[in-house]
Amino acid sequence: MEDLFGNAPTEQEKAPVCQTMPLATRMRPRSLDEIIGQAHILGEGRLLRRAIEADRISSILLQGPPGTGKTTIAQVIAASTRSRFERLSGVESNTADMRKILASAQRRSLSGGQRSFHPTLLFIDEIHRFNKAQQDILLPAVEDGTIRLIGATTQNLFFSVNAPLISRSQIFQLEPLAESDLIQLMERALRDTERGLGNQRAVLDGDAGEHLARMSDGDARKCLNALEIAVLSTSANSDGIRKISLAVAEESIQKKAVVYDGSGDTHYDTASAFIKSMRGSDPDATLYWLAKMLHAGEEIRFIARRIVICASEDVGLADSQALLVALAAQQAVEFLGMPEAQIPLAHAAVYVATAPKSNSAYIGLDKALTEIGEGRTLAIPVSLRDTHYKGAQRLDHGKGYQYPHDYEGNFVPQAYLPEGRIYYDPTENGWEKRIKERLHYWRRCFEQSRENP
């Protein structure tokens, strides 16, 4: 019997399901319609779905957290297209394995006619584990169409995959499954008598299902395997029903493991969310992302540095106290260590998040740096040049300089730039409003002195 793509079932689809396999493996979707989640790339009319249905798959790279369907999509593509399917693992395979498959694919392309030839579909799981030289071996075959590459990785592709491979592939980002998706997967597994747990006559309490979905953190594999443990470890009651309560669910999945790579993509993405939450004046989001980093064991010095930077770059002169609080927290972190260090980190992060914001000093510096890099460097006015060495007076250094403390208000209007350029534009946020008023007065005095020398 043919499937919805007009293909006969593969040998894998014909083979009986081995009940000793983990539930997540037995329940792996066999067609597009069985896949739950990832609607942003597999929904009706989406590019990847259209390409699969039309058997027009090019080389693609799938990036996403564990248990989100990368291998499933590859197997569905294999079952839905007329390509020869080959599989390698970045953990188990080596260069010899790769060259063997590429040579076989090359022979097929030379022996098959132009009209009957269909490229080899090569799926490489955890492609980021292949080094640069190994990845380079794939380039000629991908370039001339001998193989269609499907690479899967949990890492940031732009950090772990060679640029030439990326430029020759379409990239699809997979997202963690929603809790509603995971509940739907569990309900399907409990009904399925062929591959799932339908013969176990198990009933999952609503709060138990919600707990499993929540603690799985978007990972379908983790969720289904926890469900299997819960069902098989629960005895049937007098009616032959295995009732899965919240207590059983809690024991089956244990502690939630936050997916966090301390030196990779998740590390930088979480830090980015933390900084942007402080900059955006959201203390609740700030505390959440801080808690995630602390829970995952992020380096506390790294967190403290991010707070110090944000205090100066984003709060700036609107509340200069923020930098002092951030620096005090940084020192406290060194003094206390964990777990007490999280207290001053929270203190400083919330202070920065709730402080008025101004990046005017940073923007002014960036503007000056840009002008120095792109234009002619301005000459230092003679009046401002150093006079603390013999012969300076003979060069007229310091001539005409007016010492501000000799004047009322400790200010005297005089030029400190030869062209009188303005880089600092203060806001009216927080304490910077007073700075703006003071600066406006000084700049007006300077303009008047130029008009009436």
N, C-alpha and C positions, 0 to 999 in steps of 0.2 A: 504493500500500500504506500502510495506517495504522500509526502507531507505537503504543506501549503505552498512550498516553493517548487513542487514538481520533482522532488528528489526521492529516491528510494531510501528506506531507513538504513543507517549505517550499521556495521557489525556491533558497535557499542550499544546502539539502541535495541538491537535484536537480542543481545545477551541478557540472561536473567540477572536480576539485581542480587548482589551478594549481601545478605543481611548482617554479615559481620562488619561491613563497612560502616563508618560513622554516618549518622543520620544526615549531616550536612552534605556528605558526598552522594548518598543515595537520592537525596531530594534535589540534586543539582538540576536546574531547568534544562530542558532538551530543545526548546524552541523559543523564539522571541516572545510569543504570547504567554509563556510560563514565567518569564522574568518579571520580578516585582522590583520597583524602584528604578532609578536612573532614567526617568522619563525625559529629562532634559537632553538626552542623547539618543534614547531608544523609543520615545513617544512617536505617535503617528505623525508622519511628515518630517521627522527629524533626519538629519543628514546620514547618520550611521545606520539607522533603520532602512532608509531608502537604498543605501549602498548594498546592504546585506540582501534585501529582497530582490534587488536587480542583479545580484551577483557581480557587482562592480567594485569590490573591495580593493583598495590600494593598501600600501603599507600604513599601518596605524600603530600608535603608541598609547597604551592605557595606563593612566596614573591614578592611584587612589589608595585609601587605607585598606588594611586587611579585611576580607570578608565582604567586599562590596560588589563582587561579580566580575572581576577581570578575567579569571580563568573560564568562568561560565560563558562570557561573551565570546571568547576565543573558540570554545567548543561548539557554541551555537552557530558561529560563522562557518566552522568546519562542516557541520551537519547540513548547512543551508546553501553551500556553494559547491561547485563541481571541482574545486581544487583538491589536490592531494595534501593531506594534513600531516605535518611532522611537528614534533614537540621536543624542545630542549629546556633544560633548567639551568639557570645561572649558578645554582648551588652544586648540582650533580654533574653537569656536562662540561666537556673540555673542548679545546680547539680541534682535536681529531674528530670528535663527534660532529662538530659544525662543518668541517671540510667534507666529511662523508655525505652529509645531507645536501650540501651545495653541489657536490660533484654529481650526485644522483639527479638533482633538479636540472643541472646543465644537460645531462644526457637525455632526459625526457624532453627538454626544449628543442634539442637538435633532431631527435628521432620523430617527434610528433609534427604533424602538418600545422600550418599557420591557423587553419580554421578549427582544428580539433585540440590544439594545445591549450591547456589550462595550467597556470603557474602553480608551483608548490606553495602551500600556505604554511609558513614556519612560525610556530608560536614559541616564544622564548619567555618563560616565567622568570621573574626577578632578573631582568636584563641588566639592571644596574650592577650586578655582581660580575659581569664580564668586564675586563679591563679595556682600555682604549684600543690596544692592538687587536684584541679579539673582536671588538665591535667593528673595527675597520675591515675585517675579513668579509663582513656582510655587504659592504658598500657596492661592489661591482654587481652582485646578483640583484640587489634592490634597485640599482640604477637601471639595469637593462630589463627588468621585469621578470627575471628568471624565478624569483621568489616574491611572495607577498609576505612581508614581515608583520607579525603582531607581537609587539613587545609589551610586557606588563611589569610594573614596578610600583612599590609603595613610596619611593623616593621622588624628590623633585627632578623631573626629567632634564631640566636645564642645568642641573648640577651633576647628574650621573650618566647621561647618555651623550655620545659624541654629537657635536653640532651638525656634521654632514648627514647623520642618520635622522636627526630631528627635521632638517630642512627637506628631506625626502619623504616624510611621513606626516599624516594627520594626527593631531593630538586630541585625546578625549579625556577629560577629567571626571573621574567617578567620585561621587559624594557618599558619605555614610548614610545608611538606610534610615528612614524615619521610623519612629517607634510604631506607628500604624502599619508600616510595611512589614516590620518584624512580627507583629501580632498576626498579620495575614499569613505570613510564612508558617508560623506555628500552627495556625488553624488548618492550613492545607496539609501539613505533616500529620496532624492528628486524625484527619479524615482519610488519608491515602492508605489503602490496605495492601498495595503492591510494593511501594518503596518506603512508605512512612510508618507511622505508628497506629494505623487504623485498627489493626487486629488486637491492640492492647486495651481497647475500650477505655481510654483515658479522658478525663474531664479536667480542663484547666480553669481554675478560678480566675475571675477577671483581674483581681489585684495581683495574683501570681503571674499572669501573663504580662501585665504592665511592668512588674518588677523585672522579669527576665528581659523584656525589651529595653527597659531603661538602663539596666546594668550592662547590656551587651554593647552599648555605645556605638550603634550603627553597624555592628559586625554580625552578618547573617550566620556565618559559620559558628561563632561563639554562641549565638542564641539557640540555634538548632541543637547543637551538641549538649548544651545545658538542659534543654527540654528533654532530650533522650535520657540523660542521667536521671532527671526528675521522674520520668515515667517508669523506667526500668527498675528504679530503686524503691518504688512505692508499691506496696501490696494491694491487691484488689480487696474490696469490701465484700460483704455477703451477697451483693448483687452482681459481683464480678466487675465492678467499676473501680478504676484507679483514679482517685481524686487528688489532684495536684493543688495543694494549698499554698498560701504565701510562705509559710514556714518551710515547706519543702523546696520551693523555688529559691528562697534565700540560701539554703544549704547547698543547692545544686550549682549555683553560679558564684558563690563566695564573693570576694572583694572585687570591685570594679577596677580594671586595669586601664589607666589612661594611656592612649597611644601618644607617645612623646619621644622623639629622637633628639637627644640633647645637643647634637651637632648638625642636624639636618634641617629639613623643610619645616617640620612642626615647631622646632625650636624658634626659628625666625618668624614664622607666621604668628605664633602665640605672643612673642615679644612685640611684634607689630601691632597686634590687637590691643595689647596692654598699653603701649605708648599712645595709640590713637584714642583710646578711651580716656586717658588722662588729659590729652590735648582737647578732647571733645567735651570735657567737664561732666563726665558720667562716672560718679564714684562707685556705683553698683557694678557696672561692667569692669571697672578698674579692679575691684576686689575679686571678681570672678576670675579674670585672667591671671591675676596675681596668685590666687589660690591654686589654679591649674598648674602654674609653673612650680609652686612650692610642693604640691602633691606629687608631681612627676620628678622631683629632685633636681630642679634647675639650680645652677650655681648662684648662690645668693649675692656674690659680688657682681655678677652680671646684672641681676635685677637692680641692685643699688645704683650701678652706673647708669642704667636706663632712666631711673628716677631723677638723678642729678642732671642728666642731659635735658630731660623734659622740663625740669624746673627752670633752667636757664634759657633754653631755646623757646619754649612755648608760654611760660608764665612771665619770665623776664622782668622788665621794669614795672609791670603792672603790680607785682608784689615780690620785691626782692627778698623778702623773708622766706619764700619758697626754696630758694637755693640754699639758704642756711639750714632749713629743716632737712632738706635732702642730704646735705653734707653731714649733718649730725647723724642721720640715719645710716649713712655709709660708714661712719666711724663706729657707731653702735653695733653694726653688723660684724665688723672686725673684732670688736671687744666681746660680744656675746656668743656668736655662733648659733647654730640651730639647736633646739627649736625656738629659742627666745628671740632670735633675729627677725622672725616673721612679724613681731609686734612693731618695732620701729619701721619696718618696711611698709606695713599697712598704714601706719601713722603718716609717713611721708607721702605715700602714694595718694591717699585720700586728700591730704592737704594740697598737693599739686593739682589734683583733679578738680577741687572746689575753688581754687584760687582764680582771680581774674586773669585773663590771658592777653599777652602781647608778645609778638615776635619781632618787634620793630628793631631792636638792637641787632638781632641776627640778620634781618633783611638788609639793614644798613651796611653791615659788614660784607654781606654777599655782593651788594651793589658796588662797593668800593673795590673788592677783589676782582669783580668782572671788569671794571674800568681799567684797573691796573694791568690786567692780563691782555686787554684788547687795545688799549690806547697808550699814549706816551706818558711816561712817569713824570709827575709834576716835580718841579724843582722846589727844594726847601727854601722858604723865604729867608733872606739874610738875617732878619731880626730874630729868627728862631734857632739859628745855628749855634752850635756849642762854643762856649767861650772859656772853657776850663783847660786851656793849654796855652803855652807861650806862642805868641805870634797870631792868636786869633783876632786881636784888635787890629792888627795890620791888614787883616782881610775883611775888616768891618763886620765880623760876626757879632751878632747881638745888637747891632746898632739899630736904634729906634724901638727896641723892645720895651713895653710898658708892663711893670710888675703889678698884677691885679690887686695884691694886698695893700698897695699904696693908695688905693682909690676907695671911695665910698661903696659899700655893699660888696667889696672884694671883687669888683668887676670893672673892666674897662673895655670898650669896644675896639677891637683891633683884628686884623686879618691873620688867620692861622693857616689858610690855604691860599695860594696865589690867585685862584679863580673863584673862590668863595662858593665852592660846590656844596650841596646839601645831600647827605646820605641818611641821616636819622630823621624819621617822621613819626613822632610819638602819637600814640592813641589816647583816647580819653578813658581807658579802662583802669580801674583801681587807682593806685598811687601815681600812675603815669600821667593822670590828668593834671596833677600839680606840676609835674615835670614839664608838661606841654605849656602850661601857663607861664612858667618861669623862662622857658626857652623862647617862647614867643616874645617876651619882653626883651630878652637879650638880643635876639635877632633884629628886633625893631630898632633898638639902640644902635646896632651896628649899621643898619641901613641909613639911619639919620646921620651918623658920623661920616658916612661916605658922601651924603648929599651936602653936608656942611662941614667940610674938612677944617 
